[in-house]
Amino acid sequence: MDSVFDQGPPAPCPAPFNMAAHVLSCAKNQPDKIALSVLGRDGAENWSYAQIEAAVRGIATGFLTLGLMPGDIVLLRLGNTPEFPLAYLGAITAGLLPVPSSSQLTEAEVARIIADLNPALILHQPGVPCPGHPARLDASALEPMHRLSPADFAMGDPDRPGYIVYTSGTSGQPRAVLHAHRAIWARQMMMRGWYGLTAEDRLLHAGAFNWTYTLGTGVMDPWTMGATALITAPGTAPADIPALLRQHEATIFAAAPGVYRQILKQHDTLDLPALRHALSAGEKLSPTLKTAWEDATGKPVYEAYGMSEISTFISASPDHPARDNALGQPQQGRRIAILGDHGPVPRGEQGVIAVHRGDPGLMLEYLGAPEDTAARFQGDWFLTGDQGIMAADDQVHYLGRADDMMNAGGYRVSPIEVEQALTTHPGITAVGCAEVEVKQDARVIAAFYTGPAPIPEADLAAFAATRLARYKQPRMYIYLPELPTGPNGKLLRRSLKSLVPDATHG
């Protein structure tokens, strides 16, 4: 039997459609219910559904008053604040294309994004790196917009562009991923096939508003279902999260594996009576960490696999728990295959995890890069670049990245991008980067470099901090007499990991 999961397509997205209207569809019938609570040690900042909808539609009016036109691009350079999802949905309400971006990006990285997209508006919060630009608007302008008359939702073809996210690619530079409005419709498959989410749930996400994992799983999806989104306030330490889970009676907890690891460093057991289960995504959840969390809490954790181009599509769930250390199984309504050179491989054999091009959650394109877009498809299948095996019972086992992409705290990072930044250091002649395991369940980005002499690690760290977002910066620098290369002089990046024990640290 071939490694193909196809049990019928999902229900078609209705038309006309607007992503923001879909997310806020529950506001009309429950205006006074708490939609969002930002949780801190000193209490919670609460927003009702009526307040959220009024702010979103008021911001849309504000954008249109500024002269923005449907299809214009709005770059979000905001911190970990509720204004982030409000501005994001406000742009979509008005038919604009928001671009969420990490506040950790440096000015140089943001400058490249601006050059790529030529945004009509850049919303900037002081303290968040952003170069000067005529389109830059201080984020303080958003709050008065909340009280403007509500804009109508710009309805239209669900296949039209809706928003843009950035991801790192094997080319070494982040790529703009263009998604359609219909992408939010596809997330219904996640709610059934991963979350088990209902309107009565209180979902606490441990990430920042400006991370796409938080924006989707932590905010958009609870609002779509009429549930309550709980987001930890800026500066919340992982050790403080269990108390917030208890105090605010969270029923579902979502985080990246690193957060679970940090919590368990401080707590051997956790009493979380309201919690039904936890969710993990962003990077592979190790079996030992999964077991440790479940032993400490008595509650299961369900993992999901996805990417910026399609979000999550393989997952464990309350209805279908993972077996034998698998990721889980394709969500109902997905069409997933494991491909070899000539199409789907037999069940039990290794291949590339692929998604059918007809999936409503799949990206429209890499913006401005038609060749890169075409290269990711094999016939009707979008190639993820990651290896997996599909068992006879539909469970999918993840075998690692087919390329050399690294993972830092849930962010996919291209080694080429990091290498290109470090090679500008005057004391470095060549550099190669790889993800290495420094201890069980803990992995970091390591930079292996050559040059006239070893360079103090503090100097290299300071140099990287001016050119790379924090999550892209190496945590380990290793000086080598020469880098491993093949007969043609090409860097053997996968050989770098074996050099860690014998390397001399700079």
C-alpha positions in Angstrom: 0.0 0.0 0.0 1.4 3.4 -1.0 2.1 6.1 1.6 -0.8 8.3 0.8 -3.5 9.6 3.2 -6.6 10.8 1.4 -10.0 10.4 3.0 -11.7 13.1 1.0 -11.3 16.9 0.8 -12.4 19.4 3.4 -15.6 21.4 3.1 -15.0 24.2 0.5 -14.3 27.7 1.8 -17.4 29.9 1.5 -17.4 32.8 -0.9 -17.2 35.8 -0.6 -14.9 35.5 2.3 -12.7 37.6 4.6 -10.2 36.0 7.0 -10.8 38.6 9.8 -14.6 38.3 9.5 -14.2 34.5 9.9 -12.0 34.9 13.0 -14.4 37.4 14.7 -17.6 35.6 13.7 -18.4 34.7 17.3 -18.2 38.2 18.6 -21.8 39.1 17.6 -23.4 36.4 19.8 -21.1 36.8 22.8 -19.9 40.4 23.0 -19.3 40.4 26.7 -17.3 37.2 26.9 -13.5 37.6 27.5 -11.7 37.0 24.3 -8.2 37.8 25.5 -6.4 37.9 28.8 -2.8 39.0 29.0 -1.5 37.3 32.2 1.1 38.8 34.5 2.1 38.5 38.1 -0.1 41.5 39.0 -3.2 40.3 37.3 -4.7 40.2 33.9 -5.5 42.7 31.1 -8.9 41.6 29.7 -10.5 42.3 26.4 -14.0 41.3 25.6 -15.1 40.1 22.1 -16.9 43.4 21.6 -13.8 45.4 22.5 -11.7 43.2 20.1 -14.1 43.6 17.2 -14.4 47.3 17.7 -10.7 47.8 17.9 -10.0 45.7 14.8 -12.6 47.4 12.7 -11.7 50.8 14.0 -8.0 50.2 13.0 -9.2 49.1 9.6 -11.0 52.5 9.2 -7.8 54.2 10.4 -5.7 52.5 7.7 -8.2 53.4 5.0 -8.2 57.0 6.3 -4.5 57.1 5.8 -5.1 56.5 2.1 -4.1 52.8 2.0 -5.7 50.8 -0.8 -6.7 47.1 -0.9 -3.6 45.0 -1.7 -1.2 47.4 0.0 1.4 45.8 2.3 1.6 46.7 6.0 4.8 45.6 7.8 4.3 45.1 11.6 7.3 46.1 13.6 5.6 45.8 17.0 6.6 44.2 20.3 4.8 41.6 22.4 1.6 43.6 22.7 -2.1 43.1 22.0 -1.9 45.7 19.3 -0.1 43.1 17.2 -3.1 40.8 16.5 -5.4 43.9 16.4 -3.4 45.6 13.7 -2.9 42.3 11.9 -6.7 41.6 11.7 -7.4 45.3 11.1 -5.3 45.2 8.0 -7.0 42.0 6.8 -10.4 43.6 7.5 -9.5 46.5 5.1 -8.2 44.2 2.4 -4.6 45.0 3.1 -1.7 42.4 3.4 -0.2 42.4 6.9 3.4 41.1 7.4 4.0 39.9 11.0 7.7 40.0 11.9 9.8 39.1 14.9 10.8 42.0 17.1 14.2 40.3 17.4 15.2 41.1 13.8 18.0 43.6 13.4 17.7 46.8 11.4 19.8 45.2 8.6 17.4 42.3 8.4 14.3 44.6 8.4 15.9 46.7 5.7 16.1 43.7 3.4 12.4 42.9 4.1 11.5 46.5 3.3 13.5 46.4 0.0 11.7 43.1 -0.9 8.2 44.3 -0.2 8.1 48.1 -0.5 5.4 48.3 2.2 2.9 51.1 2.0 2.9 51.3 5.8 5.3 50.2 8.5 3.8 50.2 12.0 6.7 50.8 14.4 6.9 50.5 18.2 9.8 52.4 19.8 12.5 50.0 20.8 11.8 47.5 18.1 14.6 47.6 15.5 13.5 49.3 12.3 15.3 51.7 9.9 14.0 55.1 9.1 11.5 55.1 6.2 8.8 57.5 4.8 6.1 54.9 5.4 6.9 54.4 9.1 4.1 55.2 11.5 4.5 55.2 15.3 2.4 52.5 16.9 0.9 55.1 19.3 -1.4 56.0 16.4 -3.2 52.7 16.8 -5.0 53.2 20.1 -7.0 56.2 18.9 -8.1 54.2 15.9 -9.9 51.7 18.2 -12.7 54.3 18.6 -13.2 55.1 15.0 -16.4 54.0 13.2 -16.1 50.3 12.2 -15.1 49.5 8.7 -17.0 46.9 6.8 -15.1 43.7 6.1 -13.6 43.6 2.6 -15.2 40.5 1.2 -13.9 38.7 -1.9 -12.5 35.6 -3.4 -11.1 33.3 -0.7 -8.2 32.5 -3.0 -7.0 36.1 -3.1 -3.9 37.1 -1.1 -4.5 37.7 2.5 -1.2 38.0 4.4 2.6 37.4 4.2 4.9 35.6 6.5 8.7 35.2 6.3 10.7 32.0 6.5 14.3 31.2 6.0 15.1 29.0 3.0 18.0 27.0 1.7 19.0 29.9 -0.4 20.3 31.6 2.7 17.9 34.5 2.7 14.4 34.6 4.3 11.6 34.2 1.8 8.2 36.0 1.7 5.4 33.4 1.8 2.1 34.7 0.4 -1.0 33.1 1.9 -4.7 33.4 0.8 -7.6 34.4 3.0 -8.7 30.7 2.8 -5.7 29.6 5.0 -7.7 30.4 8.1 -10.5 28.1 6.9 -8.1 25.2 6.7 -7.3 25.6 10.4 -10.6 23.9 11.2 -8.8 20.7 10.5 -6.2 21.5 13.1 -8.9 22.3 15.7 -10.3 18.8 15.3 -7.1 17.0 14.5 -4.8 18.6 17.1 -6.4 20.9 19.6 -9.7 19.3 20.4 -10.7 23.0 20.9 -14.2 24.1 22.0 -15.8 27.4 22.8 -15.5 26.6 26.5 -11.8 26.2 26.5 -9.2 28.7 27.9 -6.1 28.2 25.9 -2.8 29.6 27.3 0.0 30.1 24.9 3.5 30.8 26.3 4.8 32.6 23.2 4.9 36.3 22.2 2.1 37.9 20.1 4.5 38.5 17.3 5.4 34.9 16.8 3.2 33.2 14.1 2.8 30.1 16.3 1.2 32.3 19.0 -0.7 34.4 16.5 -2.4 31.4 15.0 -2.7 28.7 17.8 -2.8 31.2 20.7 -5.0 33.9 19.4 -6.7 33.4 16.0 -7.9 29.9 16.6 -9.5 30.5 20.0 -11.3 33.5 18.7 -12.5 31.6 15.7 -14.1 29.1 18.1 -15.4 31.6 20.6 -12.9 30.5 23.3 -10.7 32.6 25.5 -7.1 33.2 24.6 -4.6 33.5 27.5 -1.2 35.0 26.6 1.6 35.4 29.1 2.8 39.0 29.6 6.2 40.1 28.4 9.0 39.0 30.7 7.1 36.0 32.1 9.6 33.4 33.2 8.8 29.7 32.3 9.0 28.9 36.0 6.0 31.2 36.6 3.8 29.6 34.0 2.4 26.7 36.1 1.0 29.2 38.6 -0.7 31.2 35.8 -2.1 27.9 34.4 -3.7 27.2 37.8 -4.8 30.7 38.7 -6.5 31.3 35.4 -7.9 27.8 35.0 -6.3 27.1 31.6 -7.8 24.0 30.0 -5.2 23.8 27.1 -1.5 24.8 27.2 0.5 25.5 24.1 4.3 26.1 23.9 7.5 25.1 22.1 9.4 22.2 23.5 12.0 24.5 25.0 9.4 26.0 27.3 8.3 22.6 28.6 12.0 21.9 29.3 12.5 25.1 31.3 9.3 24.5 33.3 10.4 21.0 34.2 13.8 22.3 35.4 12.0 24.1 38.2 9.1 21.8 38.9 9.2 18.0 39.5 5.4 17.8 39.8 2.7 20.1 38.6 -0.9 20.3 39.9 -3.0 21.6 37.1 -6.6 20.4 37.8 -8.3 22.4 35.0 -5.8 21.4 32.3 -7.1 18.8 29.8 -4.0 18.5 27.7 -1.0 20.4 26.3 0.1 21.2 22.7 3.7 21.3 21.3 5.0 22.6 18.0 7.8 24.7 16.5 10.4 21.9 16.7 10.5 18.2 17.3 9.3 17.1 20.8 11.7 14.4 22.1 10.1 11.3 23.6 12.0 11.8 26.9 10.6 15.4 27.3 7.1 14.2 26.4 7.2 11.5 29.0 8.7 13.8 31.6 5.8 16.4 31.1 3.2 13.7 31.3 4.7 12.1 34.4 4.9 15.5 36.1 1.3 16.6 35.2 -0.6 13.4 34.6 -1.9 15.2 31.4 -1.1 14.3 27.8 0.8 16.5 25.4 0.0 16.4 21.7 2.6 17.3 19.1 2.1 18.8 15.6 4.2 19.2 12.6 4.0 21.9 10.0 5.8 24.9 8.4 5.3 28.5 7.4 4.1 27.4 4.0 1.1 25.5 5.4 1.1 25.6 9.2 0.5 22.3 10.9 -1.1 19.3 9.1 0.2 16.2 10.9 -0.6 15.9 14.6 -1.6 13.8 17.5 -4.9 14.7 19.2 -7.2 13.6 22.0 -9.1 11.4 19.5 -6.0 10.1 17.8 -3.0 10.0 20.2 0.5 9.3 18.7 1.8 5.8 18.9 5.4 4.4 18.9 7.0 7.9 19.1 5.3 9.0 15.9 4.3 12.6 15.3 0.7 11.6 14.9 -1.4 11.3 11.8 -2.5 13.5 8.9 -5.5 15.7 10.0 -8.9 14.7 8.6 -9.4 16.5 5.3 -5.7 16.6 4.4 -4.1 14.8 1.5 -0.6 13.8 2.6 2.0 11.5 0.9 5.5 10.2 1.5 7.3 10.6 -1.8 10.3 9.0 -3.4 11.9 9.9 -6.8 9.0 8.3 -8.7 6.0 9.1 -6.5 4.6 7.7 -3.3 6.7 5.1 -1.6 5.2 1.9 0.0 4.1 2.2 3.6 7.0 1.8 6.0 9.6 3.2 3.6 11.3 6.5 4.0 10.6 9.5 1.7 9.8 13.2 1.6 6.7 14.4 3.5 4.4 16.1 1.0 1.1 17.9 0.9 -1.3 18.0 -2.0 -1.4 21.3 -3.8 -5.1 21.5 -3.4 -4.9 21.9 0.4 -6.7 25.2 1.3 -4.0 26.0 3.9 -1.1 25.8 1.4 0.7 29.0 0.4 -0.1 30.7 -2.8 3.6 31.3 -3.6 7.0 32.6 -2.5 6.4 36.2 -3.4 8.5 37.3 -6.3 10.2 34.0 -6.6 8.4 31.8 -9.2 11.4 29.4 -9.7 11.6 28.8 -5.9 7.9 28.1 -5.8 8.0 25.7 -8.7 11.0 23.8 -7.2 8.9 22.9 -4.2 6.4 20.9 -6.2 6.5 17.4 -7.7 3.4 17.0 -9.8 0.4 17.6 -7.6 2.5 17.5 -4.4 4.2 20.2 -2.4 7.5 19.0 -1.0 8.3 19.9 2.6 11.9 18.9 2.4 11.6 16.8 5.5 11.9 13.0 5.7 9.3 10.7 7.2 7.7 7.3 7.2 4.0 6.5 7.1 3.0 3.4 8.9 0.1 1.1 8.0 -2.1 2.8 10.6 -1.5 6.3 9.1 0.9 7.3 11.8 3.8 9.4 10.5 7.3 9.2 11.9 9.6 12.2 11.5 13.1 11.5 10.5 14.6 14.9 10.2 15.2 17.7 7.7 16.3 16.7 4.2 18.2 19.9 3.9 20.5 21.5 6.4 17.9 23.8 8.1 18.5 24.4 11.8 15.9 24.9 14.5 16.3 27.5 17.2 13.5 27.8 19.8 10.9 26.8 17.2 12.2 29.1 14.4 13.7 27.5 11.3 17.0 29.0 10.6 19.1 28.7 7.4 22.8 27.9 8.1 23.7 29.8 4.9 22.1 33.1 6.3 24.1 32.8 9.5 27.3 31.9 7.6 26.9 34.9 5.3 26.6 37.2 8.3 29.6 35.8 10.1 32.0 35.7 7.1 32.0 39.5 7.1 34.1 39.4 10.4 37.7 40.4 9.5 39.1 37.5 11.5 37.1 34.8 9.8 38.2 33.2 6.6 35.5 30.5 6.3 32.6 29.4 8.4 30.0 26.6 8.6 27.0 26.4 10.8 25.1 23.4 12.1 22.6 22.5 14.9 24.3 20.4 17.6 23.1 18.5 20.6 24.9 19.8 23.7 23.0 17.6 26.1 20.0 15.4 26.0 17.0 17.2 24.5 19.0 20.5 24.2 20.2 21.7 20.8 21.9 24.9 19.8 23.3 26.6 16.7 27.1 26.2 16.5 29.4 28.1 14.2 32.6 26.4 13.1 35.2 28.8 11.7 38.7 29.2 10.3 41.0 32.2 10.4 44.5 33.3 11.4 43.8 32.7 15.1 40.9 31.8 17.5 38.7 34.8 18.3 37.3 35.4 21.8 33.8 34.0 21.9 32.4 37.2 23.5 33.7 39.2 20.5 32.0 36.8 18.0 28.8 36.9 20.0 28.8 40.7 20.0 29.5 40.8 16.3 26.6 38.4 15.5 24.3 40.4 17.7 24.6 43.4 15.3 23.7 41.3 12.2 21.4 38.6 13.2 18.2 38.2 15.3 18.8 36.6 18.6 17.3 33.3 17.7 19.7 33.1 14.7 22.8 33.8 16.7 25.1 30.9 17.4 25.4 29.8 21.0 28.7 28.0 20.4 31.8 29.1 18.4 34.4 26.5 17.4 37.7 27.3 15.8 39.1 24.7 13.3 42.3 24.6 11.3 40.1 23.9 8.3 36.5 23.1 7.5 35.5 19.6 6.2 35.0 19.7 2.4 34.4 17.3 -0.4 36.5 16.7 -3.5 35.0 19.7 -5.2 35.7 22.0 -2.2 32.0 22.1 -1.1 31.5 22.4 2.7 30.4 19.1 4.2 28.0 20.8 6.7 26.7 17.5 8.1 30.2 16.5 9.1 30.6 19.5 11.4 28.6 17.9 14.3 31.2 15.2 14.7 33.9 17.8 15.3 32.4 19.2 18.4 34.1 16.9 21.0 37.6 17.4 19.6 37.3 21.1 18.7 39.1 24.0 20.4 36.7 26.7 21.5 37.6 30.2 20.7 
